[in-house]
């Protein structure tokens, strides 16, 4: 089972240009690269603005933050992954290695 760390993975975008989810939402709200006048010729992102008002932008960010699951970062495993090596099968969680 995986977990989502969306609100914990700043900076955002492929080049780390945005430090906050607010900046990301603002970017897409104006039409992404098209809205900024920096869209590459063959982009697949539509140029449409989302036309979100301030409350809708906040609600979207709250929703994304609500998807953030930190249980995988703090939960202590009950067992270690299985191994094909017999000498590793006797390992215990928290053991000295």
Secondary structure, 3 states (H helix, E strand, C coil): CCCCCHHHCCCECCCCCECCHHHHHHHHHCCHHHHHCCCCCCCCCCCCCCCCCHHHHHHHHHHHHHCCCCHHHHCCCCCCCCCCCHHHCCCCCCCCC
